[in-house]
């Protein structure tokens, strides 16, 4: 499975050469191209990517607003996400249900509910080609069934909004916001995930000197036995089984 980070910038104003476009991922296997998320930076640009399928994690502007004028392919999303973007002119709609595996082209995708937003409920995605697997959680406070979501994964792709400072807060009885990289690396340690990369980068990452931030995240990972780094726009590699 080939993994390409099309965009790695969170919903922030600042940009850099390495983090220019809203967070989006491209997964390729057996000639099939699956794009995950399409924020407003991608409006009018989807034909350049030419995805065969599109999967949405949630309906926030930096994840779904690129579909305001429609989609060039079938789109998969949860019932809650479809309700929020019901006015979008998307003809080929498929509903994904958390914890139920669905085949998207040549890949198997399983959604897992996460705490992040009460207005736009989000999911993490466990994606496998039968040999290698990753968990994609670009916006997350916690994953409700973390053990299942991370089981057998070779790579965790997580939320890079903040490195050590918590951005978690309460909205009524719910927790919303973003878990720091430090906390997510501890999840990887506990679930035996060997490698982690962080996307959806926040101001702390995008505005900083890159080598220093990369060293900090690598050090946090090393303390937990996880190979950790920052993803950047255009980063591409073949995901092999551990």
Buried (B, 14 or more C-beta within 10 A) or exposed (E): BEBBBBBBBBBBEEBBEBBBBBBBBBBBBEEBBBBBBBBBBBBEBBEEBEBBBBBBBBBBBBBBBBBBEEBBBBBBBBEBBBEBBEEBEBEEBBEBEBBEEBEBBBBBBBBBBBBBBEEBBBBBBBBBBEEBBBBBBBBBBBBBBBEBBBBBBBBBBBBBBBBEEEBBEEEEEEBBBBBBBBBBBBBBBEBBBBBBBBBBBBEBBBBBEBEEBBEBBBEBBEEBEBBBBBBBBEBEEEBEEE
